[in-house]
Amino acid sequence: MIQEQPRDFDGRIGESELECWGGATFDVAMRFLSEDPWERLALIRARVPNILTQMLLRGANGVGYTSYPDNVVRYFVERAANAGMDIFRIFDCLNWVENMRVAIDAVVESGKLAEGVICYTGDILDPARAKYSLKYYVALAKELEAAGVHILGLKDMAGVLKPAAARVLIKALKDETNLPIHFHTHDTSGIGGATVLAAVEAGVDAVDAAMDAMSGTTSQPTLGSIVEALELTERDTGLDPEAIRRISFYWEVVRSQYVAFESDLKAGASEVYLHEMPGGQFTNLKEQARSLGLESRWHEVARAYRAANDLFGDIVKVTPSSKVVGDMALMMVSQGLTPQDVVDPHRDIAFPVSVVEMLHGDLGQPLGGWPPDLQAKALKGAVPIIVQGCPGNESLCRSACSAVPMQIGPS
């Protein structure tokens, strides 16, 4: 993550923090690499003593895929803080701030920095996507500021924030809050760098970028190119382009060792504006499609992903809600189901377990609630979790959510 002038993020320019832990890294270390993620953090902390470390924390979902009890979230934050984590980037997969409050409070109490995150979806300039308007994002930002976060994160997990929209959104967030703004995007569309530069023009305080050899497509925009683009301007990053290139040479060699696990995406894809699939999910879902014999029907899966999202009422899609949308899309393609088939009250559908759990309310509540007919069909008579204060209702009530027993373990 790089910081451009002026120095109003942490008093300096250049590299501001190193995102190195949490999120999927925790899961991958334990399940696939047989590594201890806590040991990894200790090693990073020892070798990088002078740069802030940052992790991704999924609010009530911690670093897992289901909702955990409050005491679990608090204890995890305490342990991570003591182990050397400096900044906790906290988000909720449905942008439900109530699901983030326990984590935010725990980070603040630990004396570390809480970055409250808004997950971006839709298009604030498109009147057909009025559900996710500029007013919606500004209101979320103010709610996070009132919750006590130190930094406001804007997480464009699918890379669908366009440059023109970025200028409008960043300016509004700067005007309406007193928080430094940290922008994160992916380059799946191929214009991530342009969006980053537009955000810089609008006054963003910090942006994420990936080392050149590891950048592009579903990763972040290219660090070296962004640094070069801002060099000799009033937002010069102060980073050394030659040093970036030398580091990138190392990662070129490392990446070559993992070519068998690469995504099939060879270039930017405007299809992302159709399916809005998070960069972190893209490769995994392709592998799932391949295992089901749907490799040659990927573009059908992409369209079904959008159809599934629309069936759920157009939701924010990021772990774990994005996984649920992907499960539904794969089921629809493999079984030859259309959206009309899914909602047909006379047709029985065996919904994926993850879909049933989400519509039950296990992940929280989306803006406006769940589509009632689809919810009723999926739950087959089970009573959903309905909490006053969830988006679309009237009053906030965290305690009501805490009183609901939550499943522990993978969803």
N, C-alpha and C positions, 0 to 999 in steps of 0.2 A: 504494500500500500504506500502510495507516495503523497506527499504534501506539497502543494504549491504556495508561493507567496500570495497574499500577505500572510504573516505568521499568526494566525488566530485560532489554530487548532490545538497545538500544545507548545507554542512558543518557538517553533523551529521549522525549517524547511527540509526537504529531502525525504528520506525514508522515515516514516512515522511509527509503523508497527509491522510485525510479521505475523500473518495469519498462519498458524501452524498446528492447530489442535482442534478437538471437538468435532461436531458434525459427523460426517461419514468417516473421518480418519480414525475415530475411536472404534467404530464397528469393524472397519477393514483391518486394523491392527490385530484385533482379537480373533476375528473369525477366519481371516484369510492369510495373514502373515505370521500368526502364532507369536505376536509380539505383545509386550505389556505397554499399553498407551501411556501409563504413568512414567515408565522408564524413558519413553521417547521424550516426554515433556521435560524430564530432568536433564536429559542430554542436550536438548535444545537450549534450555535455560543456562546450562553451563557454558555452552559454546557461543551463545549470543547474549552476553550480559548487559549490553548497553542499548538494546532496542526493545521496545515494548512488545510483549507477546499478546496475541489475540486468539480467541477461540469462538466457535459458533455454538450457541446454546439454543435449543428449540423450545424455549419456554417450559411449559409443563411437560413436554416430551423429553426434556433433558438432552441426551445424546442418543436417544432410542427412538422407537416408532409408535409409542403408545403414551397415554397420559399417566404420569407417576404421582404418587401422593406428595403433598407439599413438603413433608419432612425429608423425603428422598432428594428432592430438588435442592432444598436448603443445604443438606449434608454434602451433596456433590459439589455445590458451589464453594462451600467452605474448604473442602479438600483441594479443589483445583486452585483456589486462591493461595492456599498455603504451599502448594507445589510450584508456584511461580507464574501463574497466569495473571496478566495485568488487565486486559480488556475483555469483557464478555459481550459478544454481539448477540443480543437476545431477540428472537422473533417468534411469532406464532404462525402456524400454517394457514390460519384463516384471518389473520390480522386482528385477532381478538385480544385486546390489551389485558383484559381480566386474566387470561391464561398466562400472561407474562409477569404479573405483579409479584408473585412469590420470588421468582428468579431475580427480578430487578431489586427488590428489597434485600435479598440475600447478598447480592453483589455490593450494594451500597454499604450494608452492614460490615462487609469484609474489608472495606477500605479500598476496594478496587474500582475500576471505571466500568459503568454500565452504559452500553450502547443499545438504545431501544430502536428496533428496526421496523420500518414500514416495508412490506413486500408489495412490489408494483405489479399490477396486471392490467389488462385492457389498454385503453388509449384515451388520455384525458382530452385530446382534441377531437375525438370521434363522438358526435352526438348520439350515435347508435349504441354506445357503451356508457350511457349516462350513470350506470350503477357505480362505476369507479371514476368519479369526476374529480376535478381539482379540489372542490369543496370537501370531498370525502378524505382525500389525503391530508389536507391542511388540518381537518378535525382530528385525524389520527395523530398527527404530529403534536398538536396541542395536548392531546390526552397523554401521550408519552412524556411530554415535558412536565405535565402536572404530576405524573407518576414518579418523577425524580431522576430520570436518566441524565447522564452527563453529556452524551453525544447522540445525535439523531442519525440513524443509518437508513439509507434508501437502497433496498435490495431488489435489483432487477434480475431475478434468478433465471428468466428465460431469455433475457436480452431483447425485450420487445419495446423498451423505452426509446423512442425515436428522438433525434437531435432537437427538432423544433419543440417537442413536448418536454424534453429535458430542460430547455431554457425557461419555459413557463413554470414548470414544477419547482425547480431549484430556486428560482427567484421568489416564488410564493412562500416556500418553506423558510427562506432566509428572512423574508419580510415579516412573517407571522410568528416566528419563534426566536428565541435568543440562544439557540443551540448550534454548535458547529455541526456541519453536515458532511457525512461520509458516504460516498456513492460507490456501489458495487454493481457491476453488470457482467454479462457474458457476451461473447462475440459470435454466437451462432448465426446471426443474420449477416455478418460480414461488415457491419457498420458500427460496431461497438466503440472503436476508436473515435469516430465522429461524434458519437453521443457523449463520450468522456470529455472531448474538447468543448462541446456545447455546454456541458455542465460546468467546466472550468470558466468559460466566458460568463456564466450566470452567477459565479461566485462560490461554487462548492469549495469546501475546505480540504477535503482529502478524497482521493479516488483509489480504487484497486486496479492493479495491473499484474500480469504474469510475466515471468522471465521469458525473453523472446522465444527460446526454443520450446517452451511449454505453453505458448499462447495461441490465440486464435480459435476459431470454430466454437466448440462448447466450453472452452476455457475463457479466461479474461483477455481483454485487449492487450496488445504488445507493449511492454514497459519501455523498451528502448525507443520505439517510434513515438510514443507519447512524450518522452523526455526530449527527443529531438524536435518535435513540433513546438514545444513550449520554450525551447532554448532561446535566449536573447529577447524574450518577451517579459512583460511585467509579472507573469505567472511562471517564470523559470523555476524548475524544480530544484536546481542546484546539484542534481545527481550527475555523475561522471559517465558519459556514454561509453567510453572505452572500458571502464570497469564492468558495466552492464554486459558488454559484448564478451568479455573474458569469462564472466560467470555463465553466460548463455552457452559458451563452448562446452563447458562441463555438462550441462543439462542435455545438450545434443547427444552426447555419448550415452548418458543414462537413458534417455528416451528410446534410443535404438534397441535397448535390451528388452523393452516392453512392447515392441511393435505388434506382437500377437494379440495384445489386449486393446489395441487402438479402436476408436470408433471408425465406422466406414465413411463418416462425413469427411470429404476431402476438401471442401470449400464452403464458403458462406452459403446459407440456405434461407431464402425468403419464406420458405414453408413454415418457419418458426412463428410467423405472424398468424398463421392458421391454427396451429396446434398449441402454441404457447407452452411448450414443454421445457421445464427447467434444464439448464445445461448439465447439471449434475445427474439428471435422470436419463438423459438421452441414450447414453451408451448402455445402461442397465436394461432399459426397456427394449432396445434392439436385441440384446442378448436373450431376453425373455421371449421375444417374438421368434427368434431363431430356434430356440428350444422347443417351441410349439409348432415348428414347421411353417412359420409365417414370414420367413426372411424375405421371400420374393414379393410379399404383399405389404411391405413396410408403409407405403404411402396410404394404403387402406387403413392401417393402424393409426397413422397420423390423423386422418380424417375422423376416425372413430374416437380418437382422443378428444378432439374438439367437440364431437357429438356428445360424448359422455360428460364433458364439462358443462355443456348447455343443459343436459338432463338434470345435472345437480344444481342448476340455477346460476351458472357462471361464477365459479368460486375462485379464490386465490389458490394457486397450484404450486406448492413447495412441500418438501418432506414434512410430515407424511401424507398430506392430502393429495399430492401429486401421484404418489404410489397408488392410491385408491382409484384415481382417474385412469391410471395406466392399467390397473387390474380390470376395470370395467371395459376399457377399450379392447383389450386382448380377448376378453370373453365375447364381446359383440362380434369381432371379426372371426374368431374361431368357430362360433356357433351360427354365423350368418344372420345376426340379429340387426334390425334397423332400430332407430330411436322409437319409431311407431310400435314396433314389436315389444320393446321394453316397457312402454307405458300402457300398452293394451291391457285393460283390466281383466280380459277373458283369457289371457295367455299367461301361463305360469312360468316364472323365471327363477332359476336358481342363482341368485346374486352371489358374487364373491363375498367371503366372510368380511373382508376389509370394508366393503361397501355397506354391508348391514351395520357394522360397528360405527362407521362414520355417520350414517343416517340416524343411528340411535342417539348420537350426540357425544360419543366417546372422545372425539377430537375437539369438541367445542361447538360453537354456533357461528355460522357465516352471516354476513350482512343480509338481512331480510329473512333469515331462517331457511330451512330446507323445503323444496317443493312438496307440499303435503300429500299429493296423490302418489308420487314415487316413494316417499317415505313410508306411507301406509302399506304399499305393496311390498316393499322390501322387508319391513319389520313383521309382517304377517300377524298382526295383533299385539305385538310387544309394545309396551309404553315407552316412548322416547324420553330422553332427558330434556326437560324444558326448564330453562332458568330465566327468571326475570333479570333483565340487565344484559342478556346476550344481544348482539346486534339485531336491531329490528324490534326489540322490546323497550320497556319504559325505564326501569330503574336498575342500577348495577348491584349485583349481589354475588360476590365471590364465595361467601359462606355456603350458599346453596350448592355451588359446584363441588366444594370441598366435602359436602355431606354425601355425595354420590359415590358409591364404591367404584373404583376404577380397576380394570384388569391390569395385571403386571405381567410383562413379557412381550415378545414380538407380536405385532398385529398381523 
